[in-house]
C-alpha cells in the first residue's frame, strides 16, 4: 500500500524499495541503522509535500537526507519509515546578484553554489571540510561551520529564509524579514526534526579583493594554540585559523604533497581576506605574534596554486588518515579559545589512557576541536577504547566550559550526552518547541533528544 501510493504520487522512478537500494540509505558517515521501508527521490517541493502526507496517513516516520556525509547519525533511519533523498533537488533556482542572495534546493552541493556565482564576484561563505560533497540542506540541518566560520559565522548566519514542508505536508515559508519570532533561526540546526527544507534563500558575499595564506610551524600543538589566542587577542581576526598536529600533518603531506613541513610538531594555517592595502600590515603583525609564541618557521603562499594546495591538504585531512588506520572516529567539541591547550592535553590523555592513537585537526580560531581517534573496528577492544576516549573528551570539553558539538550536530550519536549540557527544564522547553512543529514525532524520530525526552516525560 505504501509503495503504490508513493508511486502514484511521484512516479515509479522516484520510489525505491528493493533491498539493495534500501541498504544504501541505512547509514551515514557515522553509523548504520535499520533499512527504511522506502526511499523516495522527489523532484520538487510539491513531491516532498505529497510524500509527507502519505507518510502521515500510513503512520511512517520520515528522515530527510542530503549526501549522507553526516557524522552524528542524523540522516540514519532508526524506525524504518521513509527516507527522502534530495539527490534530484540539487538546482540553483534563482540568483539575485544585486541583493547578494540565491534560492537553492536542499540537495545542491555546497561548493557548487560558490562556483555558480563566482562570475558575479560573489561566493557562499560556509565551507565545511566536506564542501565538495555535502549539501546545503544537510548543512542547514546541522548548522555546519567550517574553516571560515571564524570570520563569517556558521550556516545560520547565511540563511535568509526557508521554504518548509511541515509534518502534515503543508508548505510554509520563513524570512529574516518576518516580524515576531525568528523561525528561520529555529529551524537551522534542527536536523530535520521540525520540518523538511524544500528550498532556501542564502546570503552571498562579495569575493574579497585579496586573499593571503600563511603557514607557521611550531614545535608542539600547545604553542600553536596559544599563538591563535594571541592573534585574536591582538584585535586581528583572520578569515581562518586552522591547526594540524604532527600526526595529521605527516598523513596529509604523504597523501597530497601540499608543502607542509613533516618535521613540525604542529602547523598553523592562516588565511586573511580583504583589501590588498591591508595585507602587508596583517602579515607583518601575524608573523610577529606567531614568532613571539615559538613559531619555528613562517611561509607565505606565493600564488593561487600554492594557496589551493595548502587548503586541499587541510580539507583532505580526514581522508588522509586512512593511511594510518582502517577506521577513525572524529569527535566534534568546542571549548573557549583560550582553553585549547588544556583541551588538547585532555585529548592526548584520553587517547593514551585507552591505548589508541589520535590526530588533531581543528578550527582553532573558534575553539572547535576535531580529534580523530584511530582504530580497527574488527577489534572489539579498540572499539570499546574509542568509545571511552570519546566520552572522556566530551566530558573534558564540558568541564572546560565548552560544549559537545561545534558543527556536526547531535543526531543519534550524542543525544544521551545532551543531559550533560542542559538541565531537565532546558530539555523540557526544547521538547515543547518540537511538539509545536511535530507533535507525533514522525520527522526524524529518536534524534537530538535523549530517549524518553518528550514534553511530558522530561518535566
N, C-alpha and C positions, 0 to 999 in steps of 0.2 A: 504493500500500500504506500509506504513512504517513498520508495524508489519511483513508483509510477507517478505519483503526484509531483515529485521533483522534475521528472522528465517532461510531464505535461506542462509544467510551468516555465522551464528554461531550456528545454531541449535535451535529447539523449546524449549529445556530445559534451554537455556540461555536467553530466552526472556520472560519478564513478562508484561502483560497488563491488568490483572484482577484488578478491582478497589481495592479489599482488598490487593493485592500485592503492587499496586502503592502507596497506603496510607502510607505504612511503610517507603517509601523513600521520603516523603514530609516534613520531619523535621530533625533537628539535636538536640543537647543538648541545643541550644539557642532558636530556633524559628521554626515555621511551615510555609510552603508555599503551593502553589497550587500543586496538584499531577502532576508528569510527564506524558507524553503520553506513555512512555515505559521505562522499566528498563532492562538493559542488564547485564549479568554476564559473561564477557569474561574469557577465559582460557589462553589467550596468547596475546602478543603484536600484533600479526597478527590479532587476533579477534578485538582488540581495533581499529586498523587502518581501518579495514573493516567497523566498526560501524561509525567511523568519516566520512568516505567517503559517506556512506548512509545519514548520518545526513546533510552533506553539500548539497547533491543532493536534499534533501527534505526540506532544509531550517530550520532544527530543531536545537535549541541550545543544548549544551551538558554540563552536570555537572558531574565531577568526584567525587567519594565518597569512603571513606575508611570505618571506623567503625561507622560513624555518631556521633562521640563524640565531634565534634567541638562546640565551644562556641561563634561563631560570625555569624552563618548562612551561612558560606561559602559553605557548601555542600547541601544547600537547593535550589531546583529549584524555579525560580521566573517567568519563562515564559513557564512552561510545559517542552516540549522537552524530551531529553533522559538522564536518569541518568545511568552512568557507574559505577556499583558497582565492587570493586576489591576483593570481598569476596572469589573468587575462585583463584585469583592470589596471593597466600599467601606463596610461597615457597622461601627457600634459594636456589638459583641457583648454587652458587659456593662459596666455602670458600678457600681463598688463605692465609693460616696462615703465610706462610713465609713472605709475604708482608703486613700482617695485614690488610686484606681487604676482603670484601664479596660482591657478587652481589645478590640482593634480589628483589623480586617482590613487588609492592607497597602495596598489601594487607597483607603483613606479620605483625603480631602483634609485636610491639616494643620489649616487654620483651622476646619474643620467640627467637629473634636473640641472645641476650646475653646467653640464655640457650643453644642454639645450639653450640656456640663457646667456652663455658666455659671449655670444655675438652682440648681445645688448649691453655688454660691460657689467654684467651682474653675476652673482653667484648665491647659492644657498649655503648658509654657514654651518649648520650642524653636520658634523662629519665623523660618525663613529668609525672605528678602525675597519668595520665591516662595510663601509660605504659602497664598495664595488658590488655588493650583492644584497645588502639589507634594504628593506623597502621603507618608503615614507610612512606607510601605515604602521609597520612594526615599530619604527622609531617613535611615532606618536604614542603607541601603546605603552612603551616603556620609558617615555621621556628621555630618549637617548641623548648622550652628550658627545664626547669625542675630544680629540686634542685641542680643538679651538674653542671649546666652551669656556675656557678661562677668560677669553676676551668677549666672546659673542653670546654666551649663555647656552642653555640646553634647548632641546626641541620646543619646549613650552614657550620660549621667548620668540619663536618664529612662526607660530601658528596663529593666523589672523581670524580664522573661522572654520567651522566644520559642518559638513552635511552628515547627519547621523541617522542610522536606522535603529529604532528603539526595540524593546523586547516584544512589542506587538506587531512589528513590521511597518510601523508608521515612520515617515521621514520628516525630520525637522532640522533646522539649521541654527547655528550659533555664530556670533560675531563678537569680536572685542569691542565693537561699537555699541553693542546692546547695553541698555541701561539695566541696572539691577545686578544680580549675581553673575559672576564670571563662570558661565557653564563651560566655555572653551577650556579654561584652565583646569576645571574639574575633570573634564574628560581626558585630557592629555595625561598619560601615565596611569590610566585606569585599567590597562591591559585587557581591554575588550569586555570588561565586566559591567559597564554602564551603558554601552551602546556599540554599534559597529560603524566604523567610518566609511562613508560612501565616497566622499571627496574632501579635500582640504584646501583652503586658501593659505598659502605660505608666504612669509616675508622673504624678499630678495634684497641683497645688499649690493652696493656698488663695489666692483672689484677695486682693490687698493691700487694706488699709483705705483707703489714699490713694495717688494717683499724680500726680506733677507732671512737667511737661515744660517745659524752658527752652531758649532759643535764644541762643547767643552768636555774634556776628560778629567776624571777625578780618581784618587786612589781608592775611595770607597763610596758607597751609596749614601751614607750619612752626610758626608761633606757636600755631596751634590744637592741633597735635600735642604741643607742649611743655606746653600747658595740661592736656592729658589726663594726661600722666605726672605732672604736679604734683598733680592731683586725687587720683589713686590713691596717689601717694606720701604724701599727707597723711592716708592712712588712710580715705578716703571711697571707697566702691565703689558708684556708682550702678547702676541696672539696665541702662543703656545709655549709651554714649558714641560717637556717630556723627559722622563728618566728611564734608562735601562741599566740593569746591573750587569756584572761580568758574564753571568751565565747566558743571559739573553743576548747581550752584545755579540758574544762569540758565535752563538747559534745564527743570529741574523747575518753576520758577516760571511759565515760559511755558506749560507743559503743565497744571499743576494749580492755579495761583493759590493756593498754600498759605500765603503770607505770608512767604516767605523774602526777605531783602534781596539784591537783584540787584547792588548796588554793592560787596559784600564780596569779599575775596579767598578767604575760606573761611567756612563756618558749622559750628558745633559744636552738635549736637542732644543734649541731656542729658535722660535720664529717671530719676527716682528714685521708687521704690515702697516702701511700708512703712506704719508707723503715722503717723497725722496729726500727733501731737505732735512727731515728729522732722523734719517737713518744713521748718519755719521755719529751724531750725538748718542743715539741709543746704543750703537755698537761700542763706542768708547766707554760708556758708563757700565754696560753689562759686562764687558770684558774685565774692567777694573774690579767689579764686585766679585765675579766668579774666581778671579785670580787671588783676591784677598781671602777667599774661602777655600783655597787649596787646589784650584784647578791646575793640573799639570800640563795641559796643552789647550790650545784655542785655535779654532779653524773656522774660516768663513767660506761658505759655498760660493764658488766663483761665478756660477751661471745657473740657468734654469735646470739644466740636466743634472747638475750636482744636487740642487735642492730636491728635485724629484727623486733622485736615487736615495738620499737620506730619508725622505719620507716613506719611500717604498719599503725600506728596511724596517722602519718603525712600525708601519701598518701591517707588515707581514710577520711581526714578531711571534704571534701565537702559532702561525703555521710553521715557522722555523723550528719551533720546539719539538716538532715531530722527529727531528734527527736525534733527540736526546732520549725520549721515552715514547712508548707506544700510545700512552694516554696522558692527558693532563686535565686537571680541574682548575678552572680560572675563577678565582674569588673576586668579589666586587664590593669593596667597603670604602667609606670615606672617613677621613679624620681632619681636624683643623690642620691647616698647612704647617703650622709651627710644630705640630706633633708628629710629623713624618718620621724623624729619626727614631723616636720611641716605637712607632708603629712598625717600622721596618725591623727593629730588633725583636719585636714580638713575633713577626712573621718568621724570622730566622729561627727563633726558639721553638716555635710551634712545629716547624718542619723538622728540625734536628731531633727534637724530643720524640718525634713519631717516626724517625728513621726514613724520611723521604727527602728528595731533592726539590728545591724551589728556585724559580727565577722570577725576578721582579721587573715588570714594565708598567709604567703608570703615568697618569695625568698629574704630574707633581704640582702644577700651578693651582689646581683646585683640590688637592689632597685626596684624589681618587686612586686608591691602590688596586692593582690587579695582579696579585701573586699567582703564578702558575705552578700548581702543585703537581709534580710529575709522578706517574705510577704506571703499573701494568694491571689492568683490570682483571686479568686471568689469575692474579694472586690475591686471595681473599685478605691476607694480612695487609697488603698495600692499600686495598680498597678501604678497609677499616681505618688505617692510618691517615689516609687523605680526608676522610670524613671528620676524624677527630681534630686534625690540624685545621681544617676549615672552620670548625666550630670554635676553636681557640682563637683564630684570627678574628672572627666575628665578635667574640667577647672582648678581645683587646681593643678593637675599634670603638665599641660602645664605651668601654672604660675610659678611653681617651677623649670622650666627648664627641665621637663620631656617630656614624650610622651604618646600616647593614647593606645599603645599595647606593651606588652613585649614578648608575645608568642602565644596568641590566634588568632591573625590575625585581619583583618579589616572586611572582609566579607560583609554581608549586614548590620550588626549591627552598624558599626562606619563609614560607607562610607561618610555620610554627615558631620561627625566631622573632616574629613581629611583636610577640609579648615581651621581649626583652627591650624593646624600644618604646612601646606605647602602653599606657595603663588600660585597665579594663574599661574605664569611662571613655578613653580615647577610641578604643576599638568599637565600643557601642555606638559612638557618634558616627564613625565611618560606616558601620553596618546600617545605620538608619539612612544614610545617604544612598547606599546601594539599594536599599529596599524601596526608595522612591523611584529609582530607574528600573529596577529588575526584581520585583518582589518574589517572583517564583524561582529566582536563581537559575535561569536557563542560559544566561550569557556567560560563557567560560566558567562554569562552576568549579569549586574547590581551588580557586586561585586567590592569591594575596592574603586572604584572612585565615587564621588558624581554624582547624576543623572545629565545627560546632559554634563558630562565631556568627550566628545570625543575630538579628537585633534583640530578640527576646532572650537568647541564651547567654549573651555576654553581660547582660545587666544583672 
